[in-house]
Amino acid sequence: MKKLLSLLLCAAMLLGTLVGCGKKAAASSETYRKLYSQEFSTLNYLVTGNQIDQWVAANCIDGLVEYDKYGVVQPGLAEKWETSADQLTWTFHLRKGVKWVDNTGKEVADVKAQDFVDAAQYILNPDNKSETVNSFYSVVANAEDYYNKKITDFSQVGVKAVDDSTLVYTLKKPTSYFLSMLVYVCFLPVNGDFVKEKGTNFGTDNSSILYNGSYILSTFEPQVSHVYTKNATYWDKDKVYINSITETYNKETDTLAPEMYKRGEIDQAYISANIFDDWLKNDQTKNLVSPSRNTFYSYFYAFNFDPKFDAQYEPDNWKKAVNNENFRKSLFYGLDRVKAIAVAEPNSPEKRILNTITPPDFVDLNGTDYTNVGDLKAISSRDSFQADEAKKYAAQAKTELTAAGVTFPVKILMPYNPSTTNWDKETQVVEQQLESLLGKDYIDIIPEAGPSTGFLSAVRRPGKYALMKCNWGPDYADPQTYSDPFQPNNANGEGGGTYNWPEKVEGYTDADGNKTYTNLYNAAIEQNTDVSARYNAFAKAEAFLINSAFVIPFGLTNDGYQVSRRNEFDSQYSPFGVSILRYKGQHLLEKPMSMDEYYAAEKQWRTDREAALAKAAK
């Protein structure tokens, strides 16, 4: 990891070309057209933790740094920076002449160091209920105490504008991955005067935010259309190749988009599993289909230790069952992930399987991938689906739970979001497969459609599920980021928060009265300077969650197969923050990549990336 961090901290650019991608289209007048089916819930990037909402910030608001297409950090609004010898003080020198503009492109103000201070003061106000504030106060000195009102003088918080172009962060402890955190929304700037002027209306529409990034959201008609227009005043406009992006709302996007692409009405469409074979067999379309790139969003099935669902689903009975490790392990070893993933990925579902919570290729320790560090190594090399083991654990669990007064079959409420493509089908597959393997006299899995909007607030956050597929994406380059879903919410409920309330499990209590996972986590975060000790400690904590079947690792996600004129290998590359959502640097192709062209381009990208990282390390 020391090597990786040194690479990330170097600002170096290596130019590379992709092979087999066709010719790039002319950039000067390009428009990229697509459909969308889920509307933004807010444009207030300082409060939202929802990736859909963060698309606007990613493309319209610049931060201190950014990443190139190989994952090498580059100057953003900060031209350069330095750190103190103790790694507690980070000083950023901002480029001059960058402008805030409104949604018409009219200049409003200069971007200054104070804008980062104003943003920090906004998110550290509990009344604003920022969902990402914990990422900020986890590293910035005195920020958490100010948020919790243990101190009231904001000048004691470790973020200061020395002058208009000099910004200083003071950290609570050495944080080797701090630079990687700066591409997340909670570290983006805001114009304080504008926020005061808008008050509670800040971020309610495209005229209630200001822009300093590569695009302006020039049109915002909810459930009609979004139009992003290239920012004519942007400081780095020569690297913005797509002139505009038009997104048209259609709740039947997945069904209609492929035909609309054929008619030349849009430039991108996802090819669902039910039409995938037809497209590959058709001479006119077979060379237009390619995979989407995997993201670093980790999917896992979470057992809920604090059920709050309706009495008809027998929450008390579930609570007794879920606290039995043999019961959890019967489901852990019984879930055939290949069958479930094949719903969305019929071609090679095994490539999407994830054996750990943290995905491979996220960070490494001296060349060893984190998922092969310490206690995670054995987990990474095995398939959790073992039918005989599942039946063995089920038999043991049934004996123990019968003695404890549990009623069989145990009802297992498994909600899904009906607006998420294939989730309903996947849930049905999981239901049929697990009940067939373990017996309908043992479990009764109950799929239930939740609301298509506000699903997390209505279902996951209040704990209205027994077993459910959840996901988490990284915010910074350190294993700690994947532990966030398993940390308790504070009183305000912000941040990653608890997904399944493992702190309420019965048993697993150490001699000091703390839960085992709590102690393992605390031991890991106390390792600030010894990266090897830190990674091994986090690996031990993650392995505990998996080996004790608190969660069932499931798979990585991508958007399946698609036809698209956008070259995804031009995307800014970082597993964390919002870089991967940005259109800056991307080109449109004259025609979409074929499968062969995609895999050739991916191979070339990996070769070029290795060279870029090696060059940056020098």
N, C-alpha and C positions, 0 to 999 in steps of 0.2 A: 504493500500500500504506500510505503514511503516513496517508492519509485513512481507509482501512479500519481500521487499528489504532486510530486515535483513536475510531472508532465502537465498536470492540470494548471499549475501555477505559472507555467511559462507561456508568454504571449508570442506565439509563433504561428505563421501561416505557411502551409505547404500546398501549392496548387496541384491538383490532380485532375485527370480526365477519366470519365467513365467510358467503358467500351460497350458496344452492342446496344446503344440506347436510341439509335436513330439520330437525326439532326435536331438541333435545338431550334425552336421556332423563333422568329424575330421578336425581340424583347420590347421594342419601343411602344407597341400598341396592343400588347397582349391583355386579354381578359380571361379569367378562369371562372367557369360557371359550374355551380354544383347545387344540389338540393340539401335541405336540412329538415329534420323532423322534431328536434327538441329546442325549445326557445330558451334564451337566456332568462335567468331569474333575476339577475341584477347586472349592471355594468360597473358596480362599485368593486373594483379589484382589490381594495384594501380590506374587505370583509369576507369575500367569498372564498370557499375552499373547493368549489365545484369546478371541475376541469372545463366543462362546457362554457361556463361564465368566463373562464380565464383566457379563452381564445381572443377576446377583445384586448385585454392587457398585453398578451403575448405579442400581438401585432401592432399595437397602437402606443404602447408605453415602453420606452427603453430604460434599462437599469444601468448599473455601473459597469458590468461586464457582459459578454455574450460568448457563445461557443461557435466555432466553425463546424464544417460538415464532418470533420474527423474527431471532434470532441476536444479540441485544443482551445483553451480559454483565450479570448481576445479582448482588447479594450472596447468598452462601450461608451457610456457617458464619461467614464473615467479614462483619461489618456494613459495614466500610469498610477502605480501605487507602491507602497512599501510597508513592511511590518517591523515592529520593534524586535529586539533580540529575545525578549521573553514571550513573543507571539501574542501579546495581549492588546497591542495598539496597531490598528490598521489605518493608514492615511491614504486617501484617494484624492487625486488631482483631476478635477473635472475639465473637460474640453469647453472652451468658451464659444459663445455665439449660438448655442442650441436654443431653439425656441419652443415654447408652448403655443399651440394653435387651437382654435375651436373647430367645430365640426364642419365649418365652411372653408377652413384653411387660413383664416385670419389670425395673424400673430397677436398674442395676448401678453406674453411675458417671456423673459429669459429663464432658462433652467439654471437653478443655483443650488448650492450645497444645502441651503436652508430647506429646500423642497424635500430632501430626505429626512430632515429633522421633523418637519411638519407631518410627513407621512407616519413617522414613528409615534409622534404624539397622538395622532388619530387612532392608530390601531391599539395603542396602549390605554385608550379610554374604554373601560369595560362597557360603557353604555353603547358603544358602536358594535359590540359583539362580533369582533373579527374572528373568523374561523381558522385563521392561520397565525394568530398572534403568538401561539406557543412556540412556533419555529423561531420567531424573533426573540422572545424573551428567554429562550433556552440558552442563548449564547451572549447576548448583549448585557453588559454589566448594569445591575440595578433595575433592569427593565421589568423583571418579574415582581420585584418589591413595589415598584411604582404602579404596576397594573393591579396588584392586590392591595394598594393603598397603605402599604407599610411605610412608604415615604411619599411625600406630596410635592417635593421640589423636583421638577422635571430636569433641571440642570444637572442633577446627580446621575441621570441615565446616560449610558455610554454611547451617545451619538451627538456630535457637535459640528456646527459649521464654523470653522475658523475664519473663513472669509467666503466670498461668493463662489470660489472655485476649489476650496479645500474642505474636505469632509473627513472626520475622524471617528472611527468606531473603537470603543474600548470594550474588550470582552471580559466575561466573568472568569474564564479559564482558557488556557491555550486550546485552540480549536483548529486543527489542521485542515478541516474541510470547509472553513468559513467562506472562502471565495466561491465555492460551489453553491452556497446558500443564496448568493446574491442574484441568481436568475429566478428566484421565486417571488411571488407577488407581494409578500409582506416586506420586501426590501426595495420595492419600486417607489419612485418619488411622487409627490403630488404638490400642486401649487396651493399653499395654505390660504391665500386670500380668496382664491376661487372656491375652495371648500367652505369657507366661512360664508361666502355669498350664497352658495347653494343650500347650505344647511342639510336638512334631512332629504332634500331632493338630489343630493350628489349621487350620481351613478344611476339615476332612474331612466335616463334615455341618452341618446348620443350627443345631445347638446348640453348635458349636465356633467360631462367630463372634459378634460383637456388632453391634448395629444402632443407627444414629442417623439413618437416612433415612426416606423417606416410607412404606416398607413393611417388614414383617418376613416372612421366609420361614418361615411357621409350620408348614408341612408339607413335608418333603423325603423322598420315597420313591423312590429311584433306579429309573428305568424303570417307574415307576407314576404318580406325580403330584408336582407342586409346587403349593403354595398360598401366594400372597403376600397378606398381610392388612395393611390400613391401620394404620400405627403411631399409636396413640392419643396418644402423648406427643410426636409430631413437632412441631417448632417452627413449621412452615408448613402444618399439616394442613388449613387452609381452602382450600388450592389443590390438594388431592388429591381428585379427584372420583370416581374408580373405587374402590369400597370393597374389592374383592378381585379377584385374578386367579387362576384355576385352570387349570393346564396338565396335561393328561393325556397320558401316553406312548403312542405307537402308531407302530411302525416303518413302517406303511403309511399314514402321515398324508396324503401327497399324493393317494392313491387314495381314502381313506375320508372325508376331511374334507368334500368338497362335499356328499355325501349326508347326512352328519351335520348339516351346516348346514341343509339342507332340512327335516330332522326336528326342528329346534329344539334340538339337543343341544349345539351350540357356537355361538360368535358370530363366527367367522372361519374362512375356508378359502381356499386358493390354487386358482385355476382354471387347470389345466394346458392346454398347447396342444392336446392331443387332445380336450378337451371344451369348449374356448373357444367354438367356433362353435355348438355345441349350446345352450349357455347363452344366447348372444346371440339365437338364433332362437326360444327358448322365451319366450312372453309372461309367464310367471310368474317368470322369472329374469333376463330381459334388462336390466332396470333395477336389478339388484343388483350388477352387475359394474363394477369400476373398476380403474384401474392402481394399482400400488404406487408410492410415491415413490422416485425414484432415490436411491441412497446415493452416497457419495464413495469407495467401494471401486473402485479401478482394477484392471482385469483386463488381463493381457498374457501373451503366450506367451514363455517364457524359454528361450534356448539354454543348455545346460549345458556349461561349459568344463572341468569336472572330473568326468567320468562315473565312477560307482562301481557300475554295475549289472552283472548277471551276464554271464559270458563268451558265452553263447548270443546275446546282443544286440550283440556285437562292439564293446565300449567303445573299444578302441584305434582301430578303423576310424572310429568316430564322432568321436573326438577329432581325427583328421586332417581329417575333413570339416568339422567345426564351426569349425575355425581358418581356414577358407578363406572370405573375405568374400563372394566371388561365390556360394558355396554357400548361405550364410545369406541373402543377398539374393534368391536364387531362391525361397526359402520365404517371405521377407518380402513380396515383391511377388506371390507366388502364392496367398497365403491370402485366400480370399473370405470376409470377415468377415460380410457380410450373410447369406450362406447358413448360416454357423455360428450366428449369433445368432438366426436365424429359427426354430431348433429350440425356443427358449424364448419368443421374441417374434415370432409370425407376423404380427402386425398391422402393426407399423411398426419392423422391426429396424434400419433405418438411423438411427433416433433414438438408439439405444444405442451406436453406434460411437464409439470414442475414438481419436483420432490421436496423442495424447501420453500419457505416463505419468501426469502430473498432470492431473486433470480440469479442464474449464472451470468458472468460477464459484467456484473455491476461494479465491484471493486475487487482488488486482489491484494495479497500479502506476499510481497517479494516474489511475485510471479505465480503464486498459487491462488487460484480463484477462491473467493471467500466461501463459496458453497462446499469447498473441499478442505476447509480449515477445521481443525479440532473435531468436535463431536458431530459436525455436519457431514463429514466425509462419508461415513457409513450410510447416512440417510440419502445422500445424493446418488449413490450407486444402486439403490434398490427401487423396486416397484412396490408401492404400498398395496396394490390389489393382490391379495392372496386369499383365494376363496376358502381353502381349508382352514386357514388361521381365523378367518372371519367366523366360520361356523363354530370353531372351538371356543372362541370368546363369547359368542352368542349363547352357547350352552351353559357356560359358566355364569354369565350375566343373568340368565333366566332363573337359575337356581338361587342366586344371591338376591335378586330383586323380588322374586316371589316371597322369600322370607321377610323382605322389608315391606311387603304389602303393596307392591306395584301391580297395577292392573295391566294385563296384556290383551290385545296388542297395544304397545305404547304408541300413542298418537304423536306424529312428528309433523308439525306445521312448517311447510317449506314455501314461503312466498317468493314471487318473482315479479319483475317489472314488465308489464305487457308491451311496453314500447321498446324494450331492448330485443333486438332481433335474435330469434331462436332460443331465448331463455325459457319460454314456455315449453318448447319441444324438449329442451335439455332436461328440464325438471321432470317431465313425463318419463323420459328415458331412465333417469335416476330412480324415480319411484318404482317403475316396473322391474328394473334390474336388481335393486336392493331387496324388494319384497319377494322376488322370485328366488333369490339366493338364500335369504335368511328366514323367509316364511311370513305369510300374512297373519299368522297367529302370534308372531313376535313383534312386528312393527306395522304401523299403518301410516304411510307417508301421505300427507295431505297437501298437494300443490294448491296455492291460492294466489290469484292475480291481485297485486296491490295497485295503487294508483299509478298512472303513467307519468304524472308530474308530482313532485314532492315525495317520491318513494322513500328516500332515506329518512326524511323527517317523520313520515307516517309509519314506517315499518322498522327499519334497522335501529335508528337512534332510540326510540322508546322501547325496544326489545320485544317487538311483536312477532317473534319467530322462534322456532325451536332449532332448526338447522337450516342454514342458508348460505348460498354462495356470496361471498364478499370480495372486495378488491382493495388494493392499496398501491399507490405509486410513490416513488421516492421524492423527497424534497431537497436532498443534499447527498454528497458522496461519502456516506458513512453507514455502516450496518445499523446504527441506531435508528435511522429513519424508518426501517421496516418493523421496528418494535412499537411505533406510535399507536397502531390500532389496538394494542393490548394494554395501554396505560389508562388508568381511570380518568374520566373527565373531571375537571374542577367544577366549582359551583355554577360557573357560567356555561359549561358544556362546550367550550370551543376546542379547536384543534382536532387531531385525529381521534382522540378519546377512545373509550372502551368500545370495541365492536361486540364483544361477547361476555364481558364481565368476568374474566378469569380470576379476578381477585375475590370473587364470591364463591369459588368452588369449595366444597367441603373437604377437609383434610388438607394435605400438602402444606402443612404449617410447620415452620422450623422452630428451633428452640427459643429464638428471640421473639416469637409471636407473629412474625411476618410470614406471608406466603412464600413458598419456595421460589416462584417465578420473580416475585418482587425483589428478593435478595439476589438472585442471579442477575437481574437487570441492574440493580444498584451497584453491584460489583463491577459490571461492565462500564457503566458511565463514569465510575471513579478513575478509570484508566485514561488519563488525559494525554500523556506524553509517550507511553510505550504502546505503539500501534499493534505490535504482535500480541501483547497481553490483552489489549482492548478487543481485537478481533476474535481471539480465542474465547474470551469471556462472553461476547455477544453470541458466538456460535453455540456455546454451552446453553445460554438462555433460550435461543431459538430451538435448539434440539430438544429441550425440555418440553416446550409447547407441542412439538410434533410427536415425540415419543410417548407423551402422556395423553395424546389424542385430544388436545384442546381444540385443535384445528386439523383439517385434512388438506394439505397442499394440493392444488388442482392443476393449474396451468397458466401459461403466459397468454396474453391476448394480442390479437391483431384484428384488423377489420376483414379478415378472410381474403377472398380473391376480389379483384377489381379490374376495371378498365379505366385508365386515367392518363391524361396528358401531362400530369404533373410528375416531375422527376423527383422521387422521394430521396434519392441519394444526394441531392443538393441540400436537403434539410439540415438546419443547424442540429448538431448531434450532442445531446447529453441525456442521460437517463433520468435526470432530476430537473425540477423547476419547470418552466414553461417553454424552454428553447425549442423543443420538438414541435410545438404548435405554430411556430413562426413561418411565414411565407418568404421572409427576406432571404435572398440568396438562391431561391429556387427558380428554375426555368420550366417553361412548357415545351413539350416535345411535339413535333409534327404529327406523330402517331404514337399510341401507347406502346409500352414494352410488351414483348411476348414473354412467355415463361423462360425461354432460353436466354433472351436478352436480359431479363431481370437477374437470373442467377449469374450470368457473366458480369453484370454491373456490380452485383453484391460482392463477388469474388475480387474484382478490381478495387472496389471500395475498401475492403479489408486489407488488401496489400498496401494501398495508398495510406490508409489510416496508420498502419504499423510504421511506415516510413515517417509520417507526420509526427507521431508520438516520439519516435526516436530522435528526430530533428529537434523537437521542442525540449527534449531532455538535456541537450547539449548546452 
